């Protein structure tokens, strides 16, 4: 719906996919506690893989964003000499 469109507009379709997958992993963990679902080895490993991958993706994207912001600040601090031909 609207939230999906806004999230994709602010980030990317891939980031939206990662956040949805991470949300499903958290919901699965909550199911163990709330409804007493029996955890299996495969289920727990799958949730661990999903959450680990999502955290790694978030870490990488945050570093990329920080590097971009740092580069933009560095470029904006450079003074451009004025031409003396005037």
C-alpha positions as protocol buffer text, in pm:
chain_id: "A"
residue {
  index: 1
  type: UNK
  ca { x: 0 y: 0 z: 0 }
}
residue {
  index: 2
  type: UNK
  ca { x: 97 y: 357 z: 69 }
}
residue {
  index: 3
  type: UNK
  ca { x: 368 y: 268 z: 322 }
}
residue {
  index: 4
  type: UNK
  ca { x: 533 y: 37 z: 67 }
}
residue {
  index: 5
  type: UNK
  ca { x: 540 y: 310 z: -196 }
}
residue {
  index: 6
  type: UNK
  ca { x: 681 y: 563 z: 51 }
}
residue {
  index: 7
  type: UNK
  ca { x: 946 y: 321 z: 174 }
}
residue {
  index: 8
  type: UNK
  ca { x: 1060 y: 230 z: -178 }
}
residue {
  index: 9
  type: UNK
  ca { x: 1062 y: 599 z: -272 }
}
residue {
  index: 10
  type: UNK
  ca { x: 1285 y: 679 z: 30 }
}
residue {
  index: 11
  type: UNK
  ca { x: 1517 y: 379 z: -9 }
}
residue {
  index: 12
  type: UNK
  ca { x: 1508 y: 116 z: -284 }
}
residue {
  index: 13
  type: UNK
  ca { x: 1311 y: -196 z: -377 }
}
residue {
  index: 14
  type: UNK
  ca { x: 1594 y: -413 z: -244 }
}
residue {
  index: 15
  type: UNK
  ca { x: 1596 y: -234 z: 93 }
}
residue {
  index: 16
  type: UNK
  ca { x: 1219 y: -276 z: 111 }
}
residue {
  index: 17
  type: UNK
  ca { x: 1259 y: -649 z: 45 }
}
residue {
  index: 18
  type: UNK
  ca { x: 1522 y: -682 z: 319 }
}
residue {
  index: 19
  type: UNK
  ca { x: 1306 y: -499 z: 573 }
}
residue {
  index: 20
  type: UNK
  ca { x: 1006 y: -720 z: 491 }
}
residue {
  index: 21
  type: UNK
  ca { x: 1214 y: -1036 z: 528 }
}
residue {
  index: 22
  type: UNK
  ca { x: 1362 y: -917 z: 859 }
}
residue {
  index: 23
  type: UNK
  ca { x: 1011 y: -837 z: 984 }
}
residue {
  index: 24
  type: UNK
  ca { x: 901 y: -1192 z: 900 }
}
residue {
  index: 25
  type: UNK
  ca { x: 1200 y: -1330 z: 1091 }
}
residue {
  index: 26
  type: UNK
  ca { x: 1112 y: -1127 z: 1399 }
}
residue {
  index: 27
  type: UNK
  ca { x: 748 y: -1238 z: 1372 }
}
residue {
  index: 28
  type: UNK
  ca { x: 862 y: -1600 z: 1359 }
}
residue {
  index: 29
  type: UNK
  ca { x: 1069 y: -1550 z: 1674 }
}
residue {
  index: 30
  type: UNK
  ca { x: 770 y: -1393 z: 1845 }
}
residue {
  index: 31
  type: UNK
  ca { x: 558 y: -1695 z: 1749 }
}
residue {
  index: 32
  type: UNK
  ca { x: 786 y: -1917 z: 1958 }
}
residue {
  index: 33
  type: UNK
  ca { x: 715 y: -1705 z: 2263 }
}
residue {
  index: 34
  type: UNK
  ca { x: 353 y: -1593 z: 2212 }
}
residue {
  index: 35
  type: UNK
  ca { x: 192 y: -1905 z: 2071 }
}
residue {
  index: 36
  type: UNK
  ca { x: 439 y: -2159 z: 2199 }
}
residue {
  index: 37
  type: UNK
  ca { x: 539 y: -2281 z: 1854 }
}
residue {
  index: 38
  type: UNK
  ca { x: 802 y: -2551 z: 1877 }
}
residue {
  index: 39
  type: UNK
  ca { x: 1133 y: -2426 z: 1731 }
}
residue {
  index: 40
  type: UNK
  ca { x: 1316 y: -2660 z: 1495 }
}
residue {
  index: 41
  type: UNK
  ca { x: 1685 y: -2653 z: 1413 }
}
residue {
  index: 42
  type: UNK
  ca { x: 1610 y: -2556 z: 1051 }
}
residue {
  index: 43
  type: UNK
  ca { x: 1367 y: -2286 z: 1161 }
}
residue {
  index: 44
  type: UNK
  ca { x: 1607 y: -2129 z: 1409 }
}
residue {
  index: 45
  type: UNK
  ca { x: 1897 y: -2144 z: 1160 }
}
residue {
  index: 46
  type: UNK
  ca { x: 1675 y: -1986 z: 894 }
}
residue {
  index: 47
  type: UNK
  ca { x: 1570 y: -1703 z: 1124 }
}
residue {
  index: 48
  type: UNK
  ca { x: 1933 y: -1651 z: 1227 }
}
residue {
  index: 49
  type: UNK
  ca { x: 2040 y: -1637 z: 860 }
}
residue {
  index: 50
  type: UNK
  ca { x: 1763 y: -1389 z: 772 }
}
residue {
  index: 51
  type: UNK
  ca { x: 1837 y: -1156 z: 1063 }
}
residue {
  index: 52
  type: UNK
  ca { x: 2215 y: -1181 z: 1017 }
}
residue {
  index: 53
  type: UNK
  ca { x: 2185 y: -1101 z: 647 }
}
residue {
  index: 54
  type: UNK
  ca { x: 1951 y: -811 z: 716 }
}
residue {
  index: 55
  type: UNK
  ca { x: 2186 y: -668 z: 978 }
}
residue {
  index: 56
  type: UNK
  ca { x: 2484 y: -703 z: 744 }
}
residue {
  index: 57
  type: UNK
  ca { x: 2292 y: -533 z: 460 }
}
residue {
  index: 58
  type: UNK
  ca { x: 2192 y: -249 z: 694 }
}
residue {
  index: 59
  type: UNK
  ca { x: 2551 y: -207 z: 813 }
}
residue {
  index: 60
  type: UNK
  ca { x: 2684 y: -190 z: 456 }
}
residue {
  index: 61
  type: UNK
  ca { x: 2415 y: 57 z: 342 }
}
residue {
  index: 62
  type: UNK
  ca { x: 2476 y: 280 z: 644 }
}
residue {
  index: 63
  type: UNK
  ca { x: 2851 y: 287 z: 572 }
}
residue {
  index: 64
  type: UNK
  ca { x: 2783 y: 370 z: 205 }
}
residue {
  index: 65
  type: UNK
  ca { x: 2552 y: 651 z: 312 }
}
residue {
  index: 66
  type: UNK
  ca { x: 2805 y: 789 z: 561 }
}
residue {
  index: 67
  type: UNK
  ca { x: 3082 y: 781 z: 298 }
}
residue {
  index: 68
  type: UNK
  ca { x: 2860 y: 962 z: 49 }
}
residue {
  index: 69
  type: UNK
  ca { x: 2772 y: 1230 z: 305 }
}
residue {
  index: 70
  type: UNK
  ca { x: 3139 y: 1271 z: 398 }
}
residue {
  index: 71
  type: UNK
  ca { x: 3235 y: 1305 z: 32 }
}
residue {
  index: 72
  type: UNK
  ca { x: 2959 y: 1561 z: -29 }
}
residue {
  index: 73
  type: UNK
  ca { x: 3078 y: 1768 z: 268 }
}
residue {
  index: 74
  type: UNK
  ca { x: 3438 y: 1750 z: 145 }
}
residue {
  index: 75
  type: UNK
  ca { x: 3338 y: 1867 z: -201 }
}
residue {
  index: 76
  type: UNK
  ca { x: 3125 y: 2151 z: -66 }
}
residue {
  index: 77
  type: UNK
  ca { x: 3418 y: 2276 z: 147 }
}
residue {
  index: 78
  type: UNK
  ca { x: 3644 y: 2320 z: -156 }
}
residue {
  index: 79
  type: UNK
  ca { x: 3665 y: 2681 z: -270 }
}
residue {
  index: 80
  type: UNK
  ca { x: 3665 y: 2744 z: -641 }
}
residue {
  index: 81
  type: UNK
  ca { x: 3904 y: 3025 z: -738 }
}
residue {
  index: 82
  type: UNK
  ca { x: 3745 y: 3312 z: -928 }
}
residue {
  index: 83
  type: UNK
  ca { x: 3873 y: 3397 z: -1270 }
}
residue {
  index: 84
  type: UNK
  ca { x: 4087 y: 3712 z: -1288 }
}
residue {
  index: 85
  type: UNK
  ca { x: 3981 y: 3779 z: -1649 }
}
residue {
  index: 86
  type: UNK
  ca { x: 3699 y: 4014 z: -1541 }
}
